[in-house]
């Protein structure tokens, strides 16, 4: 995100070429998310990521680590060369990148260059492929051996380099499960072979008409992207119902501070079948949608220590505790803090109680829980059922029931001691019906 200020200036000029285009009316703004500072000092973080032990990693002037439940940043190392992005595969195996990918197998103490290109880093949770953006060639490189070796992906682009800035993978159960989608300087592309070859979506031009900043997969299975279109005022939110092949612009902001915006998807919300989308923009504005991106309302503002644009948003991720974590930076000698929401973004707000109008029921008790949870579902008629537990990143962590079941009440048992503390979604599919209940695991 170091180049975000330069990109913002160029897009401000480009946007004046066209009159403002109003999006659909936004709901009345209301500040509902409260942020707090993370750690014991400001570090001017560029990128954030959690490892499998729920430790928070950050890149800034060096690589930092915040232990689970801790409040003191550990200065892990100051690797040679430039670095902006961080990807921890485990507490010991880490990657950093900026113009090159470096790997550490000892928790960040020593580093080895494993590829001479590298920008944004991503691990596809289902396929295990590692991806990075590049400023040359196809704009994407991949690794099928956990980062030991890397190869450039293939896409026909002419002279334009479509640097990939963000990635998402379609999850288990999706029609295109395992497909990876890339948000690039040329738009959006997708790969069905682990990053080896890439196909252009309907939102793509080799000349750089589109600049996609962020991409995610919603609870409803649609791919959502935040992008800018040259000559058109306002950040656009686009959605794809076919796994990232074709997109429809579902919303357009009437302002352009959305450079470098991050979009994240969460389970639950007012309509659990659709889930929740949240965006955080360069100026720290936080917006939320509960209807698949068609309407948005402002729900908060990152409380920078210094005024925008001196202080600005660099990165946003969803933590294992259901909270947003925001990396902020500042131009000048002073540093900015990392911030997070005081509580989970999505709280218990599913309307209508545990019973669906069809008579299907899904219950979790106790909640929050530790140890063994007693969950039940009730069917008004025989149906083919699947009940699974998903983490806040949309990954299936347990399947509790799958198959044909008779009408009536059915108990489920989940050993929560095997799960990391945080927010989870229990999803029931019964024929054409679906219900989702959220629960929190505590220690």
N, C-alpha and C positions, 0 to 999 in steps of 0.2 A: 504493500500500500504506500510505499515511499513515493511513488510516482502519481499518487491520487491528486495532489494539489495541482500538478501540471496538467493532468487530464481534465480536472474541473475547469481550469482556466480556458482550455481549448474548447470544451463543450459549451461553456457560457457564450463564447463567441459564435459557435456554430448554431446554437439554439436561437439566436437573434434573427436567423435567416427566415424563420417561419413564425406566424402568429401563435400565441398560446392555444393549446388544445385542451379543453376541459375534460377531465375524467367524469365518471359518474359521481354524484354528490356524496361527499364524505359525511359520516355521522358526526354528531357534535363531539368535539374533542374533550377528552377527560383523562386526567393523569391518574392512572390506576396502578402503575408499576413504580415501585420505590427502589432506588439503587443505593448500594453501599460500596465503599472502597474495599478492595481485596489486597491482602498482604500488609506488610509493615511500612511500605514506602512506594512512591511512584517509580515506575521503571521505563515508561515510554514504550510499551509493548507493540510489536508489529503483528504477531500471530500467536494464537492460543491453541492448545490441544490437551486432552486428557489421555492418560495411559490406562492400562487395564486395572491398575490399582487405585484409580480415581485421583491420582496426583495430577496437578495442573502444571503444564509446561508452557513457557513463553520465550519468545526471542525478542531481544532488544539490543543493548550494547554488548550483551553476552547472552548465554542461555541460562534461563532461570527455571526453578522448580518450586512449587508450593505443595508440601506434603498433604495428604488427605486430612482434612480437619485442622490444618495448620494455619498460622497467620504470619509466617515469616518466609520471605523469598530466599531460597538458597541459590547462591551464585555457583552454578554447576561448572561452567567453563567459558572460555573466550576462544572459540575455534579460530583457526586461521582463515583468512579470506572473508568475503561478504556472506551474510546469511540473513534471511528474512522469515522463511517459513519453517515450521517444525512439525514432525510427524513421529510420535512415539508408538512403536509397535508393541512394546513392553517396557517395564521400568529400565531394562538394560539396553534394548535395541532402539536407537533413535536415528532419525534423519533430519537434516537441515538443508536448506537450499537457498540460493540466489545466484543465478548464473552457473551454478554447479551443485550437484547433490553430494553431500558428505554423510557418512554413516559412522555411528558409534556403537560398539558392542559392550561397552562397560559403563553405561549410564551417563554418557556425556563427558567422560574424562579424557578420552582420546578419540580422534576423528580420522577417517580415511576417505579421500575423494573416490566415489564410485561411478560418477558420470560427469562429463564436462559441460552439461547444460542443466537447468533446473529452475523452476519457479514454484508455483503452488504445488503442494504435495497432498496425496489422497490414498487411503487404503480402501478398496472396495470390500465391504464386510462379507459378502456372500461368496465371491469368487476368489478373494485374496490377492488380486492383482494390485500392484502399486502403480500410481500414475503421477506424472509431474508435467507442468507446463514448460514450454521452451520458447525462446525468442528466435529460433531458426526453424526452417523446414516446415513440418506439419504442425508445429506448435504443441505437440504432445509426445511424451515418451512413456514407455511402460516397462515393468519388471515382473517376470513370472517366477522369480526365485528369491522373493523376500528382500529385494533390493541389492543383491550381490552384483547383478549385471542389468543393464538397461539398453533398450533399443528404441529408435524413433518410430512413432506410428506413421501410418500412410493415409494421406488425403490429398486430392488434387486441389491446389490453391493458387497456382500461378506464382506471382512474385510476392503476394501478400502473405505475411506470417500470422496465422490465427492463434496467438498465444492463449493457452488455456488458463483461466483464472480460478476456476472452481469445478468440482466434479460431484456427481451423485450416482448411486447404483440403484436399479429397480430391485425391490426386495423379494424374498421368498413368497410365493403365492401369486405374484404378478404374472400376467400373460408373457411379459418379456423379462422375467426374472434373470438377474445377472447382467443385463445390459447396463453399460455405463454411459452417462451423458456428460458432455463437457460444455461449460460456458466459456466462450472464447471471444477474442477481439473481433472475430468475423461473425459471431452469432452463436448458434448452438449446433452441436454435432453429437453423434452417438456411435457406439461400437458394440457389436455382439460377439467379438472374439478376443475379449480381454485387452483391448487397446491396440491391437495390431493394425487393424484397418478401421477407418472412420467414415461414416456417411453424413452428408449435409442435411440438416433439417429444413423446414420451410422458412425458418428465420435464419438465413445465412446469405452473405454476399462476400465474394472474394475480395472486394474492394474496401471492406471495413465499414459498410453502412450501419451495421449493428455492432454494438459492444455489449456483450452479456457479462454481468458482474458476478452472478450467483445463481445456483440452481439447487433444487431440492425435490424430494418426492413426498407428496402429501399422503395423509391417511387414506384418502379416497383413491389412491393409486395414480393420480395425475402428476405429471411433471410440471413444476412451477419454476419460472425463471424471472429474474429482474434484469432489465436491459435498457440501453439507451439507443435511440435511432437518430442518426445524423439528420439535422434539419427539422426535427420534430421536438417541440418543447415538452419536457416532462419524462420522468422515469416511467417505464412501462412494466406491467406485470403480465406475463404470458403464461398460458396453460396448455398442456398437451394431454389428450386422452388416449393417445396411441403409443405411449412409451417414448416420447421425445421426437417423433418423426414429423408431425405437423403441429403447429401452435396457433392459438387464438389469443390476441391481446384482450384480456378481460378487464384491465383497468389501466388508466393513465393518470399520473399525478399532474397537477397544474404548476408544479415547481420543479427545479432541476438540481436540488442538493443531493439527489440520490446517487451521485457518483460513488462507486465503491460500496454500494449497499449490500447487505447480507440478508438473505431470506432463509428462514428456518421453519420447519413444519413440526407440529406437536399433536399428540393424540388428545382426545377429550374435547372439551368446549361445549358450546351451545348445541352443536350438531355433531355428535361423535362419529357419524358416518363420513363426515367431511373433514373434521379436525380443525386445527387452528394454524394460521400462517402469521408470522411476525417478521417485520422488516426493521432493520436498524440502518440509518443513513449516515452519510459523512458528517452531518451537523449534529448527530446524536439523537435525532427524532426517532421515536419508536412507534410503529403502527401495527395494528392487528386486524385480521380479517377472519370471520367465522363462517363465510359463505363461499369458500373457494376462490378468494381474491377479487370478487365482484364489487365489494364495498370495503372500505377501510376506515378505521378511526384511530386518532392518535391516543396512545395509552401511556405515554411517558416520554421523558427526556433524560438522556445520560447527563448527569450533573458534572460536566467538566470543571476542573479546577481553574481553568482559564477560558476566556471567551472564544467562541468559534469566530473565524477559522483558524486562530492560533492553535487551539486544541480541537481535535477531530477524531472521529471513529476510524479505527483501522481494521478490526475484525470482530465478529460475534460468533459464538458457538453456544450450543445447548449443553449444559452440564448434566452429569448423571443424576443430579438432585432435582432436575426439572427447571433449574434457574438459567437465565441468560448470563453469559460472561462476555464482557466487552473489553477489547483491547483499545486503548486510546493513546494517541501521540500528540506531540506539540512541536511546532517550529520554534526554534530558539533554545537557549541553554537549559531552561527548566524542563522537568519531566512531568508526564501525566500518569494518572493511576490506571490500574485495571479496575473495572467495576463489575458488579453483578446485582441481579435483582434480589431483594431481601427474601422473597419466597418464590415458590414455583410460579411460572407464568400462568399455567392453567390450574385452576382450583376446582373444587367440587361444584360444578354448575350444570351438570346434565339435568335437563328438566324432566319432570314426569315420574320421578322415582324409579325403582328397579324393574317395573313392569312395562313392557311395550304394549301398544294398543292391540297387537296381534295375540297377546296372551303369553308371549315368550318372556321369561324372567331370567335375570342373571344377578347373583348377589355375591358379595365379598365380605367376610367377617373374620377377625376384627380388621379395622382399617383406621390408622396405620397398623402394621403387623410385623411381628418377628416370629421366627420359628415356623410352625405349620399353620397354614391358612385354611379355613373351612369355606370353600366356595361351592355354590350350587347353581344349577340352571334347571329351568322347568320348561317343558315342551307341551303345547296344547294338542299336538298330534305327532306321530312318528315322523322323523326327518333325518337327513344326513347331516351330521354335526361335526364342526371343528372348533375346539376351544384352545386358544394359544395366548401366551404372555409375551408382550413386546416391551422393549425398553424405550426410552425417549427418543432414540435415534431410529425407531421403527424396525429394529432387528428382533426376530422371533427368538426368545431365549428359552422357551419351554412350550411343549404341546401337551395339554392335559387330557384332551379327548379328541378322537377322530374316528368316524365311522357312522353306521346307522344305529339310531337309538329310538326306543319306544317313547310314547307320550308319558309324561309324568315328571317327577322331581329326581334329579341325578346329582349326587355329591361329587365334588372334586377336591383333590388334596394337593397343595403346593408346599414344598419345603423351602421357605423363604431364606433359610440360612445359607442356601447356595447362591443367593443373589446379592449383589452389591447394594448398599443403601441407596435409595432414590425412588423416583416415581416410575410406575409401570402401568401398562394398559392390558386388561384382560378382555379379549375379543371373542365373541361367540358368533359363529356363522351357522345358521340352521335353515337349510333350504335357501330361499331367497331373502331371508331375514338376517339382520346383523345387529348386535348390541355390543357396546363397549363400556367397561367400567374401569375407572382408574383406582389404583391403590398405592400406598407408600410403604416401602420396606425400611425399617429402622433397626438400629442395633442397641 
